Amino acid sequence: MDSALTVYLATVGAAPAASDGFSVFALIAEADIVVQLVLFGLIGMSVTCWAIILNKFITVRSAASQSRHFVDAFWKASALEQAYQASGRYPRSPTAEVFKAGYVELAKLTQQDGGGSMDMGLTENVERALRRTAQVQLNQLERMMAFLATTASTGPFIGLFGTVWGILRAFQKIGETGQASIQTVGPDIAHALIATAVGLLAAIPASMAYNYFNSSIRNIASEIDAFSADFLNIVKRHYSRR
């Protein structure tokens, strides 16, 4: 009875020590160099994605908010000059930048034509200025989006590569030792599963963020197109002659 109690107490006392010895960081430190490179690469991609996500969230949100406020100020203005002055209050608005480019081009054309109306064909210059600036603004909003898409599409496959490599290592140890015990193959299988998990943790937020920002940028592009069309109608109605 005393010996059985002694064995039981020894088992209970050893269990926490074994549990305390289990650590993801310890498994990574013990992993094969190939698996470590995969894990560190995925962690680097994940950290970069989160930095891009935070920056892009602030940028896109500010662009959408300031664009809405500028459009309201534009329609409340009594003249284009007043709207141009108001546009300076919205430095992060793509729509305001598009308007300023169109207004500057319009001012140049009217000055060249004596300060009055201008030929109908010259309004194409204003349209080109609007379109060119809109494309520049959208390109700025889409910066680093390709990295999110790349991480979302390749992250699981990079993790899968680490998984396959870890399983191959496990089979190699089975062949060398002739044993298939959990002590033999357990660490390599754990490394493989960690690679899969890290690949998914890198890819899932990147995919969700890419879809969200892509949708938001499309909405901003639609608002820019609508505003550009309205601005061109104003130019053709008030400044053009046939």
C-alpha positions in Angstrom: 0.0 0.0 0.0 2.8 2.4 0.9 4.7 1.6 -2.3 1.6 2.2 -4.4 1.0 5.5 -2.7 4.7 6.4 -3.3 4.4 5.6 -7.0 1.1 7.7 -7.3 2.7 10.7 -5.6 5.7 10.5 -7.8 3.5 10.4 -10.9 1.5 13.4 -9.8 4.6 15.3 -8.9 6.2 14.6 -12.3 3.1 15.5 -14.4 3.3 19.3 -13.9 7.0 19.2 -14.7 6.2 17.5 -18.0 3.4 19.9 -18.7 5.6 22.9 -17.8 8.2 21.6 -20.3 5.9 21.9 -23.2 6.3 25.1 -25.0 5.6 26.3 -28.6 8.8 28.3 -28.5 10.8 25.3 -27.3 9.4 23.3 -30.2 10.4 26.0 -32.7 13.9 26.1 -31.2 14.2 22.3 -31.6 12.8 22.3 -35.1 14.7 21.5 -38.3 16.4 24.5 -39.9 14.1 24.3 -42.9 11.0 24.4 -40.7 12.5 27.2 -38.7 13.0 29.2 -41.9 9.4 28.6 -42.9 8.1 29.7 -39.5 10.2 32.8 -39.3 9.3 33.7 -42.9 5.6 33.3 -42.1 5.9 35.3 -38.9 7.7 38.1 -40.8 5.0 38.1 -43.4 2.3 38.2 -40.7 3.9 41.1 -38.9 4.3 43.1 -42.1 0.7 42.4 -43.0 -0.5 43.7 -39.7 1.5 46.9 -40.1 0.0 47.3 -43.6 -3.5 46.6 -42.3 -3.2 49.3 -39.6 -1.7 51.9 -41.9 -4.2 51.1 -44.7 -7.2 51.2 -42.3 -6.3 54.7 -41.2 -5.5 55.9 -44.8 -8.6 54.4 -46.4 -10.9 55.5 -43.6 -9.5 59.1 -43.7 -9.8 59.2 -47.5 -13.5 58.1 -47.5 -14.4 60.4 -44.6 -12.7 63.5 -46.0 -14.0 62.9 -49.5 -17.6 62.8 -48.2 -17.0 66.1 -46.4 -15.4 67.7 -49.4 -18.3 66.7 -51.7 -20.7 68.3 -49.2 -18.6 71.5 -49.1 -18.3 71.5 -52.9 -22.1 71.5 -53.4 -22.5 74.1 -50.7 -20.0 76.5 -52.4 -21.4 79.3 -54.4 -18.5 79.3 -56.9 -15.7 77.0 -58.0 -13.1 79.4 -56.4 -14.8 79.0 -53.1 -14.8 75.2 -53.5 -11.1 75.3 -54.4 -10.3 77.2 -51.2 -12.3 74.7 -49.2 -10.5 71.8 -50.8 -7.3 72.7 -48.8 -9.1 71.6 -45.6 -9.2 68.0 -46.9 -5.6 66.9 -47.7 -6.3 63.2 -47.5 -9.3 63.3 -49.8 -8.7 61.8 -53.3 -11.8 63.6 -54.5 -10.5 66.9 -53.4 -7.2 66.3 -55.2 -9.0 65.3 -58.3 -11.1 68.5 -58.1 -8.0 70.7 -57.6 -6.3 69.2 -60.6 -9.4 69.8 -62.8 -9.8 73.3 -61.4 -6.1 74.3 -62.1 -6.4 72.9 -65.7 -9.7 74.8 -66.1 -8.1 78.1 -64.9 -5.2 77.7 -67.4 -7.5 77.1 -70.3 -9.8 80.0 -69.5 -6.8 82.4 -69.1 -5.5 81.3 -72.4 -8.8 82.0 -74.0 -9.1 85.5 -72.6 -10.7 84.7 -69.3 -14.1 83.8 -70.8 -15.4 80.7 -72.4 -13.3 78.1 -74.2 -13.7 75.7 -77.1 -15.6 72.5 -76.5 -12.6 70.4 -77.4 -10.5 72.0 -74.7 -12.7 70.5 -72.0 -11.0 67.2 -72.9 -7.9 68.6 -71.3 -9.8 69.0 -68.0 -11.2 65.5 -68.4 -7.7 64.1 -68.9 -6.4 66.0 -65.8 -9.3 64.6 -63.7 -8.7 61.0 -65.0 -4.9 61.2 -64.5 -5.1 62.5 -61.0 -7.8 60.0 -60.1 -5.5 57.2 -61.2 -2.6 58.6 -59.2 -4.8 58.8 -56.1 -6.2 55.3 -56.5 -2.6 53.9 -57.0 -1.6 55.5 -53.7 -4.6 53.9 -51.9 -3.7 50.5 -53.5 0.0 50.6 -52.4 1.1 47.4 -50.5 -2.3 45.7 -51.3 -0.3 43.3 -53.5 1.6 42.1 -50.4 -1.7 41.3 -48.6 -2.9 39.4 -51.6 0.4 37.5 -51.9 0.3 36.6 -48.2 -3.3 35.5 -48.4 -2.6 33.2 -51.4 0.8 31.8 -50.6 0.8 31.7 -46.7 -1.1 28.3 -46.5 1.2 26.8 -49.2 4.3 27.9 -47.4 3.0 26.5 -44.2 2.1 23.3 -46.1 5.7 23.0 -47.3 6.8 23.2 -43.6 4.2 20.6 -42.8 5.3 18.2 -45.5 9.0 18.7 -44.5 8.2 17.9 -40.8 6.3 14.7 -41.8 9.2 13.6 -44.0 11.5 14.1 -41.1 9.2 12.0 -38.9 9.2 9.1 -41.4 13.0 9.4 -41.7 13.3 8.9 -37.9 11.0 5.9 -38.1 13.2 4.4 -40.8 16.4 5.1 -38.8 15.2 3.9 -35.4 12.6 1.3 -36.5 10.2 2.7 -34.0 6.9 4.6 -34.6 6.4 5.7 -31.0 5.1 9.1 -30.1 8.5 9.9 -28.5 10.2 9.4 -31.9 7.9 11.1 -34.3 5.9 13.4 -31.9 8.3 16.5 -32.1 8.5 16.4 -35.9 4.7 16.1 -36.3 4.3 19.0 -33.8 6.7 21.1 -35.9 4.6 20.2 -39.0 1.4 21.2 -37.4 2.8 24.5 -36.1 3.9 25.4 -39.6 0.4 24.8 -40.9 -1.1 26.9 -38.1 1.3 29.8 -38.6 0.6 29.7 -42.3 -3.2 30.0 -41.7 -2.7 32.7 -39.1 -0.7 34.8 -41.6 -3.1 34.1 -44.5 -6.6 34.6 -43.0 -6.2 38.2 -41.7 -4.4 39.1 -44.9 -7.3 37.7 -47.0 -10.0 39.4 -44.9 -8.1 42.7 -44.9 -7.5 42.6 -48.7 -11.2 42.0 -49.5 -12.2 44.8 -47.1 -9.8 47.4 -48.4 -10.4 46.4 -52.0 -14.1 47.0 -51.6 -13.5 50.3 -49.8 -11.2 51.5 -52.6 -13.7 50.5 -55.2 -16.3 52.6 -53.5 -14.0 55.6 -53.4 -13.2 55.1 -57.1 -17.0 55.1 -57.8 -17.4 58.3 -55.9 -14.5 59.9 -57.8 -16.0 58.9 -61.1 -19.4 60.4 -60.1 -17.8 63.6 -58.9 -15.7 63.9 -62.1 -18.8 63.5 -64.2 -20.6 66.2 -62.3 -17.7 68.6 -62.5 -17.3 68.1 -66.2 -21.0 68.8 -66.7 -20.5 72.1 -64.8 -17.5 73.0 -66.9 -19.3 72.2 -70.2 -22.4 74.1 -69.1 -20.7 77.3 -67.9 -17.3 77.5 -69.6 -17.6 76.0 -73.0 -18.7 77.3 -76.3 -19.4 75.5 -79.5 
